Amino acid sequence: MALRKFLFPWRRAGGPEHLERGKSGEAMAYRHLRKLGYTVVARNYRTRDGRGEVDLVAWEGEQLVFVEVKTRTREEFGAPESAIDSRKRQHIIRAAEDYLRRAGLERACARFDTVSVILRQPIEVQVRRDAFSRLSTAATAALRKGGKSKIA
């Protein structure tokens, strides 16, 4: 318990534990990405209509990277990134397209990464570059609906 207070001094008492765990995982992912040379330009970016959200937006060289962070205390139910289903990817892509449009940037400069944080000793942080694409997510959604995908 003392180690947890040391690692997560900003944790408020009484808040939902899973939300606090997510916040601490995002903070660790932020620091890890900065060590890897990413330049983080936004955290918890949301579309105005609330239908899209991405945890971190960062530049890595010439690529704008949209990062989804998943935090777990153990891998009992699978790797953290396995919780990013096609619906969640669609929300991330919607936020990315909104961000790109507002910034006046082309889709071609974008990439989607995931960061998995496992809170055990030692804490594990794993970055998966180019974890999914807009095209693969659209095709998966179309297959799930049993229809055809219109991919531009």
KEVEX-187128 format. One record per atom (N, C-alpha, C, CB): residue number from 1; atom name; x, y, z. Coordinates in pm, whole numbers, plus 50000, padded with zeros to 5 digits. Glycine has a CB too. Layout:
<nulums>
pos,site,X,Y,Z
NUM,CA,X,Y,Z;
...
</nulums>
This chain:
<nulums>
pos,site,X,Y,Z
1,N,50082,49881,50000;
1,CA,50000,50000,50000;
1,C,50087,50126,50000;
1,CB,49907,49999,50120;
2,N,50196,50126,50074;
2,CA,50283,50242,50080;
2,C,50346,50268,49942;
2,CB,50393,50222,50186;
3,N,50379,50161,49869;
3,CA,50435,50176,49735;
3,C,50334,50242,49642;
3,CB,50478,50039,49679;
4,N,50209,50202,49652;
4,CA,50103,50261,49568;
4,C,50091,50411,49595;
4,CB,49967,50190,49593;
5,N,50098,50452,49722;
5,CA,50091,50595,49755;
5,C,50211,50669,49699;
5,CB,50083,50614,49908;
6,N,50327,50603,49699;
6,CA,50447,50664,49643;
6,C,50436,50678,49492;
6,CB,50570,50582,49679;
7,N,50387,50575,49424;
7,CA,50376,50577,49278;
7,C,50263,50666,49229;
7,CB,50355,50438,49226;
8,N,50156,50677,49306;
8,CA,50038,50751,49263;
8,C,49998,50855,49369;
8,CB,49921,50655,49236;
9,N,50083,50954,49395;
9,CA,50053,51049,49502;
9,C,49932,51137,49473;
9,CB,50172,51137,49527;
10,N,49891,51149,49346;
10,CA,49780,51235,49308;
10,C,49644,51166,49326;
10,CB,49796,51280,49164;
11,N,49646,51039,49362;
11,CA,49522,50963,49374;
11,C,49437,51018,49487;
11,CB,49551,50814,49397;
12,N,49313,51048,49455;
12,CA,49219,51099,49555;
12,C,49155,50981,49627;
12,CB,49111,51189,49490;
13,N,49139,50996,49756;
13,CA,49070,50892,49833;
13,C,48921,50899,49800;
13,CB,49094,50910,49987;
14,N,48859,50784,49787;
14,CA,48716,50780,49767;
14,C,48669,50778,49623;
14,CB,48656,50895,49833;
15,N,48758,50802,49526;
15,CA,48719,50798,49385;
15,C,48708,50655,49338;
15,CB,48819,50875,49298;
16,N,48631,50631,49230;
16,CA,48622,50494,49178;
16,C,48760,50443,49140;
16,CB,48528,50489,49055;
17,N,48794,50327,49193;
17,CA,48929,50274,49176;
17,C,48967,50254,49029;
17,CB,48943,50144,49250;
18,N,48873,50204,48947;
18,CA,48907,50179,48807;
18,C,48937,50309,48732;
18,CB,48793,50105,48738;
19,N,48871,50419,48770;
19,CA,48901,50548,48706;
19,C,49037,50601,48750;
19,CB,48792,50652,48739;
20,N,49067,50585,48877;
20,CA,49197,50627,48928;
20,C,49309,50544,48867;
20,CB,49201,50617,49081;
21,N,49285,50414,48850;
21,CA,49383,50326,48788;
21,C,49407,50370,48643;
21,CB,49336,50178,48792;
22,N,49299,50404,48573;
22,CA,49312,50452,48435;
22,C,49391,50581,48426;
22,CB,49175,50472,48374;
23,N,49365,50674,48517;
23,CA,49439,50800,48518;
23,C,49587,50778,48544;
23,CB,49382,50894,48624;
24,N,49617,50690,48638;
24,CA,49759,50664,48668;
24,C,49827,50594,48550;
24,CB,49772,50579,48796;
25,N,49756,50505,48483;
25,CA,49810,50438,48365;
25,C,49838,50537,48253;
25,CB,49716,50330,48316;
26,N,49746,50632,48233;
26,CA,49767,50734,48131;
26,C,49887,50822,48164;
26,CB,49642,50822,48116;
27,N,49904,50853,48292;
27,CA,50020,50934,48333;
27,C,50150,50858,48307;
27,CB,50009,50973,48482;
28,N,50151,50728,48336;
28,CA,50271,50647,48310;
28,C,50298,50636,48160;
28,CB,50256,50507,48371;
29,N,50192,50618,48082;
29,CA,50207,50610,47936;
29,C,50261,50741,47882;
29,CB,50072,50576,47869;
30,N,50211,50852,47931;
30,CA,50258,50985,47890;
30,C,50409,50997,47913;
30,CB,50182,51096,47968;
31,N,50453,50963,48034;
31,CA,50596,50973,48065;
31,C,50679,50878,47980;
31,CB,50620,50944,48213;
32,N,50627,50756,47959;
32,CA,50699,50657,47878;
32,C,50713,50705,47733;
32,CB,50627,50521,47883;
33,N,50606,50757,47676;
33,CA,50612,50806,47538;
33,C,50710,50923,47526;
33,CB,50473,50848,47491;
34,N,50711,51010,47624;
34,CA,50806,51122,47620;
34,C,50950,51071,47623;
34,CB,50782,51218,47739;
35,N,50976,50967,47702;
35,CA,51110,50908,47706;
35,C,51148,50849,47571;
35,CB,51120,50801,47814;
36,N,51050,50798,47498;
36,CA,51074,50740,47366;
36,C,51087,50845,47256;
36,CB,50962,50644,47331;
37,N,51068,50972,47292;
37,CA,51085,51079,47195;
37,C,50957,51135,47136;
37,CB,51169,51030,47086;
38,N,50842,51088,47181;
38,CA,50715,51143,47135;
38,C,50699,51284,47195;
38,CB,50595,51050,47175;
39,N,50633,51372,47122;
39,CA,50596,51503,47173;
39,C,50445,51505,47190;
39,CB,50646,51619,47078;
40,N,50399,51497,47312;
40,CA,50255,51491,47339;
40,C,50196,51631,47326;
40,CB,50226,51431,47481;
41,N,50091,51643,47244;
41,CA,50029,51773,47220;
41,C,49888,51783,47276;
41,CB,50026,51801,47073;
42,N,49828,51670,47313;
42,CA,49693,51674,47372;
42,C,49673,51548,47457;
42,CB,49583,51684,47261;
43,N,49595,51568,47563;
43,CA,49558,51456,47650;
43,C,49406,51455,47660;
43,CB,49625,51467,47792;
44,N,49347,51336,47652;
44,CA,49202,51318,47663;
44,C,49126,51408,47567;
44,CB,49157,51346,47805;
45,N,49162,51400,47440;
45,CA,49095,51479,47337;
45,C,48957,51420,47309;
45,CB,49181,51486,47207;
46,N,48856,51505,47310;
46,CA,48719,51463,47282;
46,C,48657,51550,47174;
46,CB,48633,51468,47410;
47,N,48571,51488,47094;
47,CA,48498,51565,46995;
47,C,48391,51647,47069;
47,CB,48433,51473,46886;
48,N,48344,51753,47004;
48,CA,48243,51838,47069;
48,C,48113,51764,47095;
48,CB,48215,51960,46983;
49,N,48078,51671,47006;
49,CA,47953,51597,47024;
49,C,47966,51482,47123;
49,CB,47904,51544,46891;
50,N,48087,51457,47172;
50,CA,48109,51353,47270;
50,C,48111,51212,47215;
50,CB,48006,51362,47374;
51,N,48112,51198,47083;
51,CA,48107,51065,47022;
51,C,48245,51011,46985;
51,CB,48020,51069,46899;
52,N,48349,51084,47019;
52,CA,48485,51040,46990;
52,C,48577,51083,47102;
52,CB,48534,51094,46856;
53,N,48674,50997,47134;
53,CA,48768,51028,47242;
53,C,48896,50950,47219;
53,CB,48707,50994,47380;
54,N,49009,51017,47247;
54,CA,49139,50951,47239;
54,C,49222,50998,47359;
54,CB,49212,50983,47101;
55,N,49298,50907,47417;
55,CA,49371,50938,47540;
55,C,49485,51036,47520;
55,CB,49424,50811,47600;
56,N,49570,51012,47420;
56,CA,49686,51098,47396;
56,C,49701,51124,47247;
56,CB,49814,51036,47453;
57,N,49742,51245,47215;
57,CA,49777,51280,47077;
57,C,49921,51330,47082;
57,CB,49679,51390,47016;
58,N,50006,51272,46997;
58,CA,50149,51304,47004;
58,C,50211,51299,46865;
58,CB,50222,51208,47098;
59,N,50319,51371,46851;
59,CA,50400,51362,46729;
59,C,50517,51269,46757;
59,CB,50450,51503,46684;
60,N,50543,51181,46661;
60,CA,50667,51104,46662;
60,C,50728,51130,46526;
60,CB,50643,50948,46689;
61,N,50826,51218,46524;
61,CA,50883,51259,46397;
61,C,50778,51333,46316;
61,CB,50938,51138,46319;
62,N,50755,51287,46193;
62,CA,50658,51350,46103;
62,C,50518,51291,46115;
62,CB,50705,51338,45961;
63,N,50500,51194,46204;
63,CA,50370,51129,46217;
63,C,50296,51176,46340;
63,CB,50387,50980,46222;
64,N,50168,51207,46321;
64,CA,50080,51239,46432;
64,C,50022,51107,46481;
64,CB,49968,51342,46391;
65,N,50038,51079,46609;
65,CA,50000,50950,46664;
65,C,49884,50969,46763;
65,CB,50121,50882,46733;
66,N,49779,50890,46743;
66,CA,49666,50888,46834;
66,C,49681,50762,46918;
66,CB,49527,50891,46757;
67,N,49687,50781,47050;
67,CA,49724,50672,47140;
67,C,49609,50639,47235;
67,CB,49850,50710,47221;
68,N,49575,50511,47240;
68,CA,49478,50462,47338;
68,C,49557,50387,47445;
68,CB,49369,50369,47270;
69,N,49529,50419,47571;
69,CA,49599,50359,47683;
69,C,49504,50266,47757;
69,CB,49656,50468,47779;
70,N,49550,50146,47786;
70,CA,49471,50052,47865;
70,C,49556,50007,47983;
70,CB,49425,49929,47779;
71,N,49497,50012,48102;
71,CA,49568,49980,48225;
71,C,49499,49865,48296;
71,CB,49578,50103,48317;
72,N,49577,49772,48344;
72,CA,49525,49658,48419;
72,C,49618,49630,48537;
72,CB,49511,49532,48327;
73,N,49563,49562,48637;
73,CA,49648,49521,48749;
73,C,49705,49382,48724;
73,CB,49569,49522,48880;
74,N,49641,49306,48635;
74,CA,49690,49172,48599;
74,C,49635,49136,48462;
74,CB,49649,49065,48707;
75,N,49691,49031,48404;
75,CA,49650,48989,48270;
75,C,49555,48869,48274;
75,CB,49772,48955,48185;
76,N,49486,48853,48382;
76,CA,49398,48739,48401;
76,C,49293,48727,48290;
76,CB,49329,48748,48535;
77,N,49244,48839,48241;
77,CA,49140,48838,48138;
77,C,49196,48878,48002;
77,CB,49028,48932,48177;
78,N,49325,48861,47983;
78,CA,49388,48894,47857;
78,C,49471,49021,47867;
78,CB,49284,48909,47748;
79,N,49542,49048,47760;
79,CA,49627,49167,47755;
79,C,49539,49292,47758;
79,CB,49717,49167,47627;
80,N,49587,49401,47816;
80,CA,49506,49522,47825;
80,C,49453,49570,47690;
80,CB,49587,49632,47888;
81,N,49536,49565,47585;
81,CA,49493,49616,47455;
81,C,49382,49532,47391;
81,CB,49610,49622,47362;
82,N,49359,49410,47443;
82,CA,49250,49328,47389;
82,C,49114,49389,47421;
82,CB,49259,49186,47444;
83,N,49109,49484,47514;
83,CA,48984,49552,47548;
83,C,48947,49661,47448;
83,CB,48994,49612,47687;
84,N,49032,49685,47349;
84,CA,49003,49787,47248;
84,C,48931,49719,47132;
84,CB,49135,49860,47199;
85,N,48800,49712,47142;
85,CA,48720,49645,47039;
85,C,48692,49741,46923;
85,CB,48589,49593,47099;
86,N,48618,49693,46824;
86,CA,48595,49774,46704;
86,C,48514,49899,46736;
86,CB,48523,49692,46597;
87,N,48422,49892,46830;
87,CA,48343,50010,46868;
87,C,48434,50117,46929;
87,CB,48230,49972,46967;
88,N,48526,50075,47017;
88,CA,48620,50169,47079;
88,C,48712,50228,46973;
88,CB,48702,50099,47190;
89,N,48759,50145,46880;
89,CA,48844,50195,46771;
89,C,48769,50299,46688;
89,CB,48891,50079,46680;
90,N,48640,50278,46665;
90,CA,48561,50376,46590;
90,C,48556,50510,46663;
90,CB,48418,50324,46565;
91,N,48542,50507,46795;
91,CA,48541,50632,46874;
91,C,48677,50703,46864;
91,CB,48507,50601,47023;
92,N,48783,50625,46868;
92,CA,48918,50682,46857;
92,C,48936,50744,46718;
92,CB,49027,50575,46883;
93,N,48895,50672,46615;
93,CA,48909,50721,46478;
93,C,48824,50847,46457;
93,CB,48867,50612,46377;
94,N,48705,50849,46513;
94,CA,48619,50968,46502;
94,C,48689,51090,46565;
94,CB,48481,50943,46572;
95,N,48750,51071,46681;
95,CA,48823,51180,46746;
95,C,48944,51221,46662;
95,CB,48868,51138,46888;
96,N,49014,51122,46606;
96,CA,49132,51151,46524;
96,C,49093,51232,46401;
96,CB,49203,51021,46482;
97,N,48987,51193,46334;
97,CA,48944,51266,46215;
97,C,48902,51408,46249;
97,CB,48828,51193,46147;
98,N,48837,51426,46364;
98,CA,48800,51559,46409;
98,C,48925,51642,46437;
98,CB,48712,51551,46534;
99,N,49021,51584,46505;
99,CA,49146,51654,46538;
99,C,49219,51694,46410;
99,CB,49236,51566,46627;
100,N,49231,51599,46317;
100,CA,49300,51627,46190;
100,C,49231,51738,46112;
100,CB,49307,51499,46105;
101,N,49098,51733,46108;
101,CA,49022,51836,46035;
101,C,49045,51973,46098;
101,CB,48871,51802,46035;
102,N,49037,51982,46229;
102,CA,49054,52110,46298;
102,C,49197,52163,46284;
102,CB,49019,52095,46446;
103,N,49295,52072,46279;
103,CA,49434,52113,46266;
103,C,49475,52135,46121;
103,CB,49524,52008,46329;
104,N,49388,52100,46028;
104,CA,49420,52116,45886;
104,C,49525,52020,45837;
104,CB,49465,52255,45861;
105,N,49525,51899,45892;
105,CA,49625,51798,45856;
105,C,49561,51687,45774;
105,CB,49691,51740,45983;
106,N,49644,51621,45695;
106,CA,49598,51509,45612;
106,C,49591,51381,45694;
106,CB,49691,51490,45491;
107,N,49500,51293,45654;
107,CA,49487,51163,45721;
107,C,49614,51080,45709;
107,CB,49370,51085,45662;
108,N,49687,51099,45601;
108,CA,49806,51017,45575;
108,C,49913,51034,45682;
108,CB,49864,51053,45440;
109,N,49913,51145,45754;
109,CA,50017,51166,45855;
109,C,49981,51100,45988;
109,CB,50040,51314,45877;
110,N,49863,51037,45997;
110,CA,49816,50982,46124;
110,C,49847,50833,46139;
110,CB,49667,51004,46138;
111,N,49864,50795,46266;
111,CA,49888,50656,46302;
111,C,49817,50629,46434;
111,CB,50042,50624,46312;
112,N,49780,50504,46458;
112,CA,49711,50467,46582;
112,C,49796,50368,46660;
112,CB,49572,50407,46551;
113,N,49837,50408,46780;
113,CA,49916,50324,46868;
113,C,49835,50288,46992;
113,CB,50048,50394,46908;
114,N,49876,50182,47059;
114,CA,49820,50149,47189;
114,C,49934,50139,47290;
114,CB,49737,50016,47184;
115,N,49901,50171,47414;
115,CA,49996,50153,47523;
115,C,49926,50070,47629;
115,CB,50045,50291,47582;
116,N,49988,49959,47665;
116,CA,49937,49871,47771;
116,C,50020,49894,47896;
116,CB,49941,49722,47728;
117,N,49951,49916,48006;
117,CA,50018,49935,48135;
117,C,49966,49827,48229;
117,CB,49992,50080,48193;
118,N,50058,49751,48285;
118,CA,50021,49648,48382;
118,C,50084,49686,48515;
118,CB,50068,49505,48336;
119,N,49997,49712,48612;
119,CA,50041,49760,48743;
119,C,50078,49644,48835;
119,CB,49932,49846,48808;
120,N,50196,49594,48816;
120,CA,50253,49492,48904;
120,C,50399,49528,48922;
120,CB,50235,49347,48846;
121,N,50467,49455,49003;
121,CA,50608,49485,49027;
121,C,50696,49394,48944;
121,CB,50642,49472,49175;
122,N,50777,49444,48857;
122,CA,50784,49585,48818;
122,C,50669,49620,48724;
122,CB,50920,49615,48752;
123,N,50635,49747,48719;
123,CA,50528,49795,48631;
123,C,50573,49777,48486;
123,CB,50493,49945,48661;
124,N,50483,49726,48403;
124,CA,50514,49704,48262;
124,C,50439,49804,48176;
124,CB,50478,49559,48220;
125,N,50511,49867,48086;
125,CA,50452,49959,47989;
125,C,50498,49914,47851;
125,CB,50494,50110,48017;
126,N,50401,49883,47765;
126,CA,50434,49833,47632;
126,C,50362,49917,47527;
126,CB,50398,49683,47617;
127,N,50439,49969,47432;
127,CA,50384,50047,47321;
127,C,50371,49957,47199;
127,CB,50473,50172,47289;
128,N,50255,49961,47139;
128,CA,50234,49888,47013;
128,C,50208,49990,46905;
128,CB,50114,49785,47025;
129,N,50309,50010,46819;
129,CA,50297,50108,46712;
129,C,50208,50055,46601;
129,CB,50436,50144,46657;
130,N,50131,50146,46540;
130,CA,50045,50111,46427;
130,C,49956,49992,46463;
130,CB,50130,50079,46302;
131,N,49890,49999,46578;
131,CA,49810,49888,46631;
131,C,49687,49858,46547;
131,CB,49768,49919,46772;
132,N,49629,49960,46487;
132,CA,49515,49939,46399;
132,C,49507,50056,46302;
132,CB,49382,49925,46481;
133,N,49422,50040,46202;
133,CA,49408,50147,46102;
133,C,49262,50181,46083;
133,CB,49472,50106,45968;
134,N,49238,50294,46023;
134,CA,49103,50338,45993;
134,C,49036,50240,45898;
134,CB,49103,50478,45931;
135,N,49111,50191,45800;
135,CA,49056,50099,45701;
135,C,49020,49964,45761;
135,CB,49154,50081,45587;
136,N,49107,49909,45845;
136,CA,49078,49778,45905;
136,C,48959,49787,45999;
136,CB,49201,49725,45980;
137,N,48944,49898,46068;
137,CA,48832,49915,46160;
137,C,48700,49927,46083;
137,CB,48853,50038,46248;
138,N,48700,49999,45972;
138,CA,48579,50012,45891;
138,C,48538,49877,45834;
138,CB,48601,50114,45777;
139,N,48634,49799,45788;
139,CA,48605,49668,45733;
139,C,48550,49574,45841;
139,CB,48730,49607,45669;
140,N,48607,49578,45960;
140,CA,48560,49495,46071;
140,C,48417,49532,46110;
140,CB,48652,49510,46192;
141,N,48388,49661,46116;
141,CA,48253,49706,46151;
141,C,48152,49661,46046;
141,CB,48249,49859,46165;
142,N,48190,49666,45920;
142,CA,48100,49624,45813;
142,C,48074,49474,45820;
142,CB,48158,49662,45675;
143,N,48176,49397,45848;
143,CA,48158,49252,45860;
143,C,48067,49217,45977;
143,CB,48292,49183,45875;
144,N,48084,49289,46084;
144,CA,48002,49263,46204;
144,C,47856,49291,46175;
144,CB,48050,49350,46322;
145,N,47830,49395,46094;
145,CA,47692,49430,46060;
145,C,47637,49342,45947;
145,CB,47684,49577,46018;
146,N,47727,49267,45882;
146,CA,47684,49179,45775;
146,C,47666,49252,45643;
146,CB,47556,49112,45813;
147,N,47720,49371,45633;
147,CA,47706,49451,45512;
147,C,47838,49476,45445;
147,CB,47639,49581,45542;
148,N,47834,49563,45349;
148,CA,47955,49601,45277;
148,C,48009,49729,45336;
148,CB,47928,49618,45126;
149,N,48138,49742,45327;
149,CA,48205,49859,45381;
149,C,48232,49959,45270;
149,CB,48336,49820,45450;
150,N,48205,50085,45297;
150,CA,48239,50192,45204;
150,C,48361,50263,45261;
150,CB,48118,50292,45183;
151,N,48477,50227,45207;
151,CA,48603,50280,45259;
151,C,48658,50378,45159;
151,CB,48706,50167,45287;
152,N,48675,50502,45204;
152,CA,48728,50607,45116;
152,C,48877,50615,45126;
152,CB,48667,50743,45148;
</nulums>
